[in-house]
Amino acid sequence: MGRVVLLSFTAALNRVPTVGYIWTNEVTGYAIKYAHHASLPDGSERVILATDRRLGAHSTAWRPVAPPAVTDYEFTFIEIRLDSKGSGEGKTSLTTKVIVDNEAKTLALDNYAATPAILQNIKR
């Protein structure tokens, strides 16, 4: 995504209502400002969430060990993929860029397969 699109996306996240929260062991939670769910033909699911703040903005808990963060987004984009049995993993914009997925009509993580999983052992 280009810099102008990212700025527009960031501004839009700040204006839309909160649809949920992510609670961690940090002092405050993260407001979910965008959520998208898609059931795929093979029975798997794709869940996309976006927060208006960067996970770990005020702590080191979310800083990836390797590879180092390649983005400096003010928001966090999370993509979770679950298999047909409801198990899966999640990856974030902390380690890869956000792109437009025209086919699914939503946003996605660039090169999802090669991006390291930040959230593991997720269960529906």
C-alpha positions as CSV (number, residue, x, y, z in Angstrom):
1,M,0.0,0.0,0.0
2,G,1.3,3.4,-0.8
3,R,2.0,6.0,1.9
4,V,-1.1,8.1,1.1
5,V,-3.3,5.0,1.2
6,L,-1.8,4.1,4.6
7,L,-2.4,7.6,6.0
8,S,-6.0,7.4,4.8
9,F,-6.4,3.9,6.3
10,T,-5.0,5.1,9.6
11,A,-7.2,8.2,9.6
12,A,-10.3,6.0,8.8
13,L,-9.5,3.6,11.7
14,N,-9.5,6.5,14.1
15,R,-13.0,7.6,12.9
16,V,-14.9,4.3,12.9
17,P,-16.6,2.8,15.9
18,T,-14.9,0.0,17.9
19,V,-16.2,-3.5,17.1
20,G,-14.4,-5.4,19.9
21,Y,-11.2,-5.5,21.9
22,I,-8.0,-7.5,22.1
23,W,-6.9,-7.9,25.7
24,T,-3.3,-8.8,26.5
25,N,-1.3,-8.8,29.7
26,E,-0.6,-5.1,29.1
27,V,-2.3,-2.4,31.0
28,T,-4.8,-1.4,28.3
29,G,-6.5,-3.3,25.5
30,Y,-6.5,-2.6,21.8
31,A,-9.7,-1.5,20.1
32,I,-10.6,-3.5,17.1
33,K,-11.7,-1.1,14.4
34,Y,-12.1,-3.4,11.4
35,A,-13.1,-7.1,11.3
36,H,-13.7,-9.4,8.4
37,H,-14.5,-13.1,8.3
38,A,-14.5,-15.3,5.3
39,S,-15.4,-19.0,5.1
40,L,-13.3,-20.6,2.3
41,P,-14.4,-23.4,-0.1
42,D,-12.1,-26.0,1.6
43,G,-13.8,-25.4,5.0
44,S,-11.1,-23.2,6.3
45,E,-11.7,-19.7,7.6
46,R,-9.9,-16.4,7.3
47,V,-10.3,-13.7,10.0
48,I,-8.9,-10.2,9.6
49,L,-8.7,-7.6,12.4
50,A,-7.2,-4.1,12.5
51,T,-6.5,-2.0,15.6
52,D,-6.0,1.7,15.6
53,R,-2.7,1.3,17.6
54,R,0.4,-0.7,17.0
55,L,0.6,-3.8,19.2
56,G,3.3,-3.2,21.7
57,A,3.5,0.5,21.1
58,H,4.1,1.1,24.8
59,S,5.9,-2.2,25.7
60,T,8.3,-4.7,24.4
61,A,5.9,-7.6,24.6
62,W,5.0,-7.6,20.9
63,R,8.4,-6.8,19.4
64,P,9.3,-9.6,17.0
65,V,12.5,-11.4,17.7
66,A,13.2,-12.3,14.1
67,P,12.9,-11.0,11.5
68,P,12.9,-7.4,12.8
69,A,9.9,-5.3,12.2
70,V,9.7,-4.1,8.6
71,T,6.8,-1.7,9.0
72,D,6.2,1.4,11.1
73,Y,2.4,1.4,10.8
74,E,0.6,3.2,13.6
75,F,-2.1,0.5,13.4
76,T,-1.8,-3.3,13.6
77,F,-3.3,-5.6,11.0
78,I,-3.9,-9.2,12.1
79,E,-4.7,-12.1,9.7
80,I,-5.8,-15.4,11.3
81,R,-6.2,-18.6,9.3
82,L,-8.1,-21.6,10.7
83,D,-8.2,-25.0,9.1
84,S,-11.5,-26.9,8.7
85,K,-11.1,-28.3,12.3
86,G,-10.9,-24.7,13.8
87,S,-7.1,-24.7,14.5
88,G,-4.7,-22.2,13.1
89,E,-2.3,-19.3,13.5
90,G,-2.2,-15.6,13.2
91,K,0.3,-13.2,11.5
92,T,0.6,-9.5,11.8
93,S,1.7,-6.3,10.1
94,L,4.5,-6.1,12.7
95,T,6.6,-8.3,10.3
96,T,5.2,-7.7,6.8
97,K,3.4,-5.2,4.7
98,V,-0.4,-4.8,4.3
99,I,-1.7,-5.1,0.8
100,V,-5.1,-4.8,-0.9
101,D,-6.7,-8.2,-1.7
102,N,-8.9,-7.3,-4.7
103,E,-10.3,-10.8,-5.1
104,A,-11.5,-11.0,-1.5
105,K,-12.4,-7.3,-1.4
106,T,-10.5,-6.7,1.8
107,L,-6.9,-6.1,3.0
108,A,-4.3,-8.9,3.5
109,L,-0.8,-9.5,4.6
110,D,1.8,-9.5,1.9
111,N,3.3,-13.0,1.2
112,Y,1.3,-14.6,4.1
113,A,2.9,-18.0,3.6
114,A,6.4,-16.6,4.3
115,T,5.4,-14.4,7.2
116,P,6.3,-15.7,10.6
117,A,3.4,-16.6,12.9
118,I,3.1,-14.3,15.9
119,L,-0.1,-15.9,17.3
120,Q,0.1,-19.7,17.5
121,N,-2.2,-22.5,18.6
122,I,-5.3,-20.6,17.9
123,K,-8.6,-22.5,18.4
124,R,-12.1,-21.5,17.3
